[in-house]
Amino acid sequence: MATHLQIRKMLRDVFGMEQLRPGQQQVIDSVLAGRDTLAIMPTGSGKSLCYQIPAALLKGSTVVVSPLISLMKDQVEKLDDIGLPADQLNSKIPAGEQAEALQGLRERQERIVFCTPERLATPDFMSLLHKADIGLVVVDESHCISRWGHDFRPAYLDIGAALDALGRPPVLALTATATDDVVDDIRQQLGAPGMRVVNTGIYRPNLHLAVRQVTNAGERAAEALRLVRENQGSGIIYTATVKAAQDLLAALEEAGESVALYHGKLHATERRQNQEMFMSGARRVMVATNAFGMGIDKPDIRFVTHLQVPASLEAYYQEAGRAGRDGAAAACTLLYFHEDKRVQQFFLSRNYPDAALLRAAYDAAARGERPRDKRSQVALKLLKEGGWLRQDRKLQYRLDGAAPRPLDLERLAEHYREKQERDREALTRMVSYAQSGFCRWKLLLDYFADEGAGLERCGCCDNCLSPPTVQV
């Protein structure tokens, strides 16, 4: 295992830095000791260094699983600049470059290889990884693996099976937030019950939190425009729906503001162009749904406004936390109109597989098919956990034992009704935050059971600066 002296020398000579930030040394030490590790560190705290240094010191290649194609290119270029060989494997990379990267793995070269969870789960790639020398697997944005998290992505469900198929190389999971439920689920989904957790806390004193109550949609839009004009620098305005994003974009453009639009229904080319305009400063404000922002490496975002209430405090913290990555002050404001809660309630009602969907997923697996919609992928994972399906070395689903009875499927569906209740509770907690007169940061710290900051009042949120008066 590398000594702290070797790590400091690499930090200085390769990365051009004099010292590590809080938590980084503990994570690096844990990874170099071969321990499965979960690092919970706020946005902008240097999570990437926690795998880059071990990757340079460990034998074998490091596979970094990330949903962020837009971020892979930046990471690879930065690593190439400092002399650490790195490749990316995703749909945007020319075939020649991908072939070269794959050849490097076949020849057991020591490299950092970035891939999406979808690529990791392909049979051909898994076959290749079996022949490679994998020293570490990194799961970025690991809260996406948890069914209790706000940003669950079914593509992550195959990562645990991939680790098993690869002979259980050490795994480093990275995220900015995780409640106790999410931590437990990450451990379970990755098959790493002894995973060490290094949690540096969520508190970021440069983020000035506020909630502004509005009484109708017109007032809400006017308030959003006022915040755009009130705040200097670049910013993001999050909406809960595509229609709200389109309507607000039109209103801001009519008011003469420099804005771009981002949501999942835009063509990929238009999304990419709009993101580039925002990142370069050609557009000052991005109006977006939650499809935008994960991994956005723009340190000088000065404000994040939520036009509508998010589904949970995890979602709110992740999205608001895209402001102020450079450490300078940034404004994070939620516009709260009580009827907006109904939008999130509508989304929640559509999320959960029932017994009929479980049966359809099982029948599809019996025919050798694999449905790709989100709810069906969840159903396949549930059937595997129940013992009716298994995954082979190429991560293909196979029947395992007798077929499930109707009662079995009802019991599996009940598991997700429990998640529905948890999601309703999370939305209730989000609404309580919006309506509360207590310190905003204290409310967040309590929600995430983060006692490390020892904070009672942040002194810079709206409720600390202007405590609400009690009407007698």
C-alpha positions in Angstrom: 0.0 0.0 0.0 1.3 3.5 -0.9 2.5 5.7 2.0 1.2 9.1 2.7 4.6 10.4 1.5 4.1 8.8 -1.9 0.5 10.2 -2.1 1.7 13.7 -1.3 4.5 13.4 -3.9 2.0 12.3 -6.6 -0.4 15.0 -5.5 2.3 17.7 -6.0 4.2 16.3 -9.0 1.2 15.0 -11.1 -1.8 16.9 -10.0 -0.1 20.2 -9.1 -1.7 20.4 -5.6 -0.2 20.9 -2.2 -2.7 19.2 0.0 -5.8 17.1 0.1 -9.2 18.4 1.2 -11.1 17.0 4.2 -12.1 13.4 3.7 -10.0 12.8 0.6 -7.2 11.1 2.5 -9.6 8.8 4.3 -11.2 7.7 1.1 -7.9 7.2 -0.7 -6.4 5.2 2.2 -9.5 3.0 2.3 -9.4 2.3 -1.5 -5.7 1.6 -1.5 -6.3 -0.9 1.4 -8.6 -2.8 -0.9 -11.8 -1.9 1.0 -15.2 -1.3 -0.7 -15.8 2.4 0.1 -18.7 4.8 -0.2 -17.6 8.5 -0.2 -20.4 11.0 0.5 -18.9 14.4 -0.3 -20.6 17.7 -1.4 -20.4 19.0 -4.9 -17.1 20.6 -5.6 -15.2 18.8 -2.8 -12.9 16.9 -5.1 -14.5 13.4 -5.4 -12.6 12.7 -8.7 -9.2 12.8 -7.0 -10.4 10.1 -4.6 -10.2 7.6 -7.5 -7.6 9.2 -9.7 -4.8 8.9 -7.2 -5.6 5.2 -6.4 -5.9 4.5 -10.1 -2.4 5.8 -10.6 -1.0 3.7 -7.8 -3.0 0.4 -8.0 -2.1 -2.4 -10.4 -4.6 -2.9 -13.3 -7.2 -0.7 -14.9 -9.8 1.4 -13.2 -13.3 1.3 -14.6 -15.4 4.4 -13.8 -19.1 3.9 -14.3 -20.9 7.2 -14.9 -24.2 8.3 -16.4 -22.5 11.6 -17.6 -21.3 11.3 -21.2 -20.9 15.1 -21.2 -18.5 14.9 -18.3 -16.4 12.0 -19.6 -14.7 14.0 -22.3 -13.6 16.7 -19.8 -12.2 14.1 -17.4 -10.3 12.2 -20.1 -8.8 15.4 -21.5 -7.7 16.5 -18.0 -6.1 13.1 -17.2 -4.3 13.1 -20.6 -2.9 16.5 -19.9 -1.3 15.3 -16.7 0.0 12.1 -18.2 -2.5 9.6 -16.9 -3.8 7.3 -19.7 -7.6 7.4 -19.9 -10.3 6.4 -22.4 -14.1 6.8 -22.7 -16.5 4.3 -24.1 -19.9 5.7 -25.0 -22.2 6.3 -28.0 -20.5 9.7 -28.8 -17.0 8.3 -29.4 -15.9 7.4 -32.9 -15.5 3.6 -33.6 -11.8 3.9 -34.1 -11.2 5.5 -30.7 -13.4 2.9 -29.0 -11.5 0.0 -30.7 -8.2 1.5 -29.5 -9.5 1.7 -26.0 -10.9 -1.8 -26.0 -7.5 -3.1 -27.4 -5.8 -1.5 -24.4 -8.0 -3.4 -22.1 -7.3 -6.7 -24.0 -3.6 -6.1 -23.6 -4.1 -5.5 -19.8 -2.8 -2.0 -20.0 -3.2 0.1 -16.9 -5.7 2.8 -17.8 -8.7 4.7 -16.5 -11.7 3.7 -18.6 -15.0 5.7 -18.4 -18.2 4.0 -19.4 -21.9 4.3 -18.9 -23.9 1.8 -16.9 -25.6 0.7 -20.1 -22.2 -0.1 -21.7 -21.1 -2.0 -18.6 -24.1 -4.3 -18.9 -23.5 -5.3 -22.6 -22.4 -8.9 -23.0 -19.5 -8.1 -25.3 -18.0 -5.5 -22.9 -18.4 -7.9 -19.9 -16.6 -10.6 -21.9 -13.8 -8.2 -22.5 -13.6 -7.1 -18.9 -13.2 -10.8 -17.9 -9.9 -10.9 -19.9 -8.7 -7.5 -18.6 -6.9 -6.7 -15.3 -9.4 -4.6 -13.3 -8.0 -3.2 -10.1 -10.9 -0.9 -9.1 -14.5 -0.2 -10.2 -15.8 3.3 -9.4 -19.5 4.0 -9.4 -20.1 7.8 -9.8 -23.4 9.3 -8.8 -24.0 6.1 -6.8 -27.3 7.4 -5.3 -28.7 6.5 -8.7 -28.5 2.8 -7.8 -30.9 3.2 -4.8 -34.6 2.7 -5.2 -35.0 4.9 -2.1 -33.1 7.8 -3.8 -34.5 10.7 -5.7 -32.7 9.9 -9.0 -33.0 6.2 -9.3 -31.8 4.8 -12.7 -32.5 1.2 -13.6 -29.3 1.0 -15.7 -27.4 1.0 -12.4 -29.2 -2.2 -11.3 -26.7 -4.4 -13.2 -23.6 -3.0 -11.5 -23.8 -5.4 -8.6 -24.1 -8.4 -10.9 -21.2 -7.1 -13.0 -19.0 -6.9 -9.9 -19.9 -10.5 -9.1 -19.1 -11.6 -12.6 -15.7 -9.8 -12.5 -14.7 -11.6 -9.3 -15.5 -8.7 -6.9 -12.8 -6.2 -7.5 -12.8 -3.4 -4.9 -15.5 -0.8 -5.5 -15.6 3.0 -4.7 -19.0 4.6 -4.8 -19.3 8.4 -5.0 -22.2 10.7 -4.3 -23.0 14.1 -2.9 -25.9 13.0 -0.7 -27.3 9.8 0.8 -29.8 9.3 3.6 -29.3 6.2 5.8 -31.9 4.3 3.7 -29.9 5.1 0.6 -26.6 4.1 2.1 -28.1 0.7 3.2 -29.5 0.2 -0.3 -26.2 1.1 -2.1 -24.5 -1.5 0.1 -27.2 -4.1 -0.8 -27.3 -3.4 -4.5 -23.5 -3.5 -4.9 -23.3 -6.6 -2.8 -20.9 -4.9 -0.4 -22.3 -5.2 3.2 -19.0 -4.2 4.8 -18.6 -1.1 2.6 -16.8 1.7 4.6 -18.6 5.0 4.6 -16.6 8.3 4.6 -19.1 11.2 5.0 -17.7 14.7 5.0 -21.1 16.3 5.5 -23.4 18.3 3.3 -22.9 21.8 4.7 -21.8 24.5 2.3 -21.8 27.9 3.9 -21.5 29.8 0.6 -25.0 28.6 -0.5 -27.6 31.1 0.8 -30.9 29.3 1.0 -34.2 31.0 0.7 -37.9 30.3 0.0 -40.3 32.8 -1.5 -44.0 32.1 -1.2 -46.2 32.9 -4.2 -49.9 32.7 -4.6 -50.4 32.0 -8.3 -48.6 31.0 -11.5 -48.3 34.6 -12.7 -46.7 35.8 -9.5 -44.4 32.8 -9.7 -43.1 33.7 -13.2 -42.7 37.4 -12.2 -40.7 36.4 -9.2 -38.5 34.2 -11.4 -37.8 37.1 -13.7 -37.0 39.3 -10.7 -34.5 36.8 -9.4 -32.8 36.6 -12.8 -32.4 40.4 -12.7 -31.5 40.5 -9.0 -28.7 38.0 -9.3 -25.5 38.6 -11.2 -23.7 35.9 -13.1 -25.0 32.7 -14.6 -27.8 30.7 -13.1 -30.2 27.7 -13.5 -34.0 27.8 -13.1 -35.4 24.3 -12.5 -39.0 23.4 -13.4 -40.9 20.3 -12.6 -42.4 19.9 -16.1 -41.4 20.5 -19.7 -44.4 22.8 -20.3 -43.4 25.0 -17.3 -39.9 25.2 -18.7 -41.1 26.2 -22.2 -43.5 28.8 -20.8 -40.8 30.3 -18.6 -38.3 30.4 -21.4 -40.8 32.3 -23.6 -41.5 34.8 -20.8 -37.8 35.4 -20.1 -37.0 35.8 -23.8 -39.8 38.3 -24.1 -38.3 40.2 -21.2 -35.0 40.4 -23.1 -33.0 37.9 -20.9 -30.2 35.7 -22.2 -31.7 32.2 -21.7 -31.4 28.6 -23.1 -33.7 25.6 -22.6 -32.9 22.0 -21.6 -35.3 19.0 -21.1 -35.4 15.4 -22.0 -37.8 15.8 -24.9 -35.5 18.1 -26.9 -33.5 16.5 -29.7 -30.0 15.5 -28.5 -28.3 17.9 -30.8 -30.3 20.8 -29.5 -29.7 19.8 -25.9 -26.0 19.7 -26.5 -25.9 23.1 -28.3 -27.9 24.7 -25.5 -25.7 23.2 -22.8 -22.6 24.4 -24.7 -24.0 28.0 -24.9 -24.7 28.0 -21.2 -21.3 26.5 -20.3 -19.4 29.0 -22.5 -21.4 32.0 -21.2 -23.1 32.6 -24.5 -26.4 32.2 -22.5 -26.6 33.5 -19.0 -29.5 31.4 -17.7 -30.5 27.8 -18.3 -34.2 27.0 -17.9 -34.4 23.2 -17.4 -36.1 20.2 -16.0 -34.1 17.8 -13.7 -32.7 16.2 -16.9 -30.0 19.0 -16.7 -27.2 19.4 -14.3 -25.8 16.2 -12.9 -22.0 16.5 -13.2 -22.1 20.0 -14.8 -18.6 21.3 -14.3 -19.3 25.0 -14.3 -17.9 26.5 -11.0 -19.2 30.0 -11.3 -23.0 29.4 -11.2 -24.2 32.2 -9.0 -27.8 31.3 -8.5 -30.2 28.3 -8.7 -33.9 29.0 -8.6 -36.6 26.3 -8.3 -39.8 27.4 -10.0 -41.7 24.5 -8.6 -41.2 22.3 -5.5 -39.0 19.2 -6.2 -40.1 15.7 -5.0 -37.7 15.5 -2.1 -35.0 17.3 -0.1 -32.4 15.0 -1.7 -33.4 16.3 -5.2 -33.5 19.9 -3.9 -30.0 19.7 -2.4 -28.5 18.0 -5.5 -29.9 20.6 -7.8 -29.3 23.7 -5.6 -25.8 22.4 -5.0 -24.8 23.1 -8.6 -24.4 26.7 -7.5 -21.2 28.1 -6.1 -18.8 25.3 -6.8 -16.0 27.8 -6.8 -16.7 28.5 -3.1 -18.0 32.1 -3.7 -21.5 33.1 -2.4 -24.5 31.8 -4.4 -28.2 32.2 -4.0 -30.5 29.1 -3.9 -34.1 30.1 -3.9 -37.3 27.9 -4.0 -40.5 29.6 -5.2 -43.3 27.8 -3.3 -46.8 27.7 -4.7 -48.8 25.2 -2.7 -50.6 23.8 -5.7 -47.3 22.7 -7.3 -47.2 19.8 -4.8 -49.9 18.1 -7.0 -47.5 17.9 -9.9 -45.1 15.8 -7.9 -47.9 13.7 -6.5 -48.9 12.9 -10.1 -45.4 11.8 -11.0 -45.2 9.6 -7.9 -48.5 7.8 -8.8 -46.9 6.5 -12.1 -43.7 5.1 -10.7 -44.4 1.7 -9.3 -44.6 -1.8 -10.9 -47.7 -3.9 -10.1 -48.2 -7.6 -10.2 -49.3 -7.5 -13.9 -46.1 -5.7 -14.9 -44.0 -8.2 -12.9 -45.8 -11.1 -14.8 -45.1 -9.4 -18.1 -41.4 -8.9 -17.3 -41.1 -12.5 -16.2 -42.8 -13.7 -19.4 -40.4 -11.5 -21.5 -37.4 -13.0 -19.7 -38.8 -16.5 -20.5 -38.8 -15.6 -24.2 -35.3 -14.2 -24.0 -36.4 -10.6 -24.3 -35.3 -7.7 -22.1 -37.7 -4.7 -22.0 -35.9 -1.4 -21.6 -38.5 0.9 -20.0 -37.7 1.9 -16.5 -40.6 0.1 -14.7 -39.9 -3.2 -16.5 -36.2 -3.0 -15.6 -37.2 -2.5 -12.0 -39.5 -5.5 -12.3 -36.7 -7.7 -13.6 -34.5 -6.8 -10.6 -37.3 -7.5 -8.2 -37.8 -10.9 -9.8 -34.1 -11.6 -9.5 -34.1 -10.6 -5.8 -37.1 -12.9 -5.3 -35.2 -15.9 -6.7 -37.2 -16.4 -9.9 -34.6 -14.9 -12.3 -30.8 -14.9 -12.3 -28.1 -13.2 -14.3 -25.3 -15.0 -16.1 -21.8 -13.8 -16.6 -22.9 -11.6 -19.5 -25.7 -10.2 -17.3 -28.5 -11.7 -19.3 -31.6 -12.7 -17.3 -32.4 -16.4 -17.1 -35.2 -18.3 -15.4 -34.2 -19.7 -12.0 -36.5 -22.4 -10.6 -40.3 -22.6 -10.7 -42.4 -19.7 -12.0 -43.7 -17.2 -9.5 -47.3 -17.7 -8.4 -49.8 -14.8 -8.4 -49.4 -14.5 -4.7 -45.7 -14.2 -5.1 -46.1 -11.3 -7.5 -48.5 -9.5 -5.2 -46.0 -9.7 -2.4 -43.2 -8.3 -4.7 -45.5 -5.5 -5.7 -46.1 -4.8 -2.0 -42.4 -4.0 -1.7 -42.8 -1.1 -4.0 -45.9 0.1 -2.3 -43.6 0.7 0.7 -41.4 2.8 -1.6 -44.5 4.8 -2.6 -45.2 5.6 1.0 -41.6 6.6 1.5 -41.7 8.9 -1.5 -44.9 10.5 -0.2 -43.2 11.1 3.1 -40.2 12.6 1.3 -42.5 15.0 -0.6 -44.2 16.0 2.8 -40.7 16.8 4.2 -39.9 18.9 1.2 -43.2 20.9 1.6 -42.4 21.3 5.4 -39.0 22.7 4.5 -40.7 25.2 2.2 -43.2 26.3 4.9 -40.8 26.3 7.8 -39.6 29.3 9.8 -36.5 27.5 11.0 -32.9 27.8 9.7 -32.9 26.2 6.2 -29.5 24.6 6.7 -30.4 23.2 10.0 -33.5 21.6 8.4 -31.3 20.0 5.7 -28.7 18.8 8.2 -31.4 17.2 10.3 -32.9 15.5 7.3 -29.6 13.9 6.3 -28.7 13.1 9.9 -25.6 15.2 9.5 -24.4 16.2 13.0 -20.9 17.0 12.0 -21.5 20.7 11.3 -22.8 21.3 14.8 -25.0 24.0 13.4 -28.1 25.6 15.0 -28.3 28.7 12.8 -26.4 29.3 9.6 -26.8 33.1 9.8 -27.2 33.5 6.0 -30.5 31.9 5.0 -33.7 33.9 4.7 -35.1 32.7 8.1 -31.9 33.5 9.9 -31.5 36.9 8.3 -35.2 37.8 8.7 -36.9 35.5 11.2 -40.6 35.2 10.6 -42.8 37.0 13.2 -45.4 35.1 15.2 -48.9 36.6 14.9 -50.5 36.8 18.4 
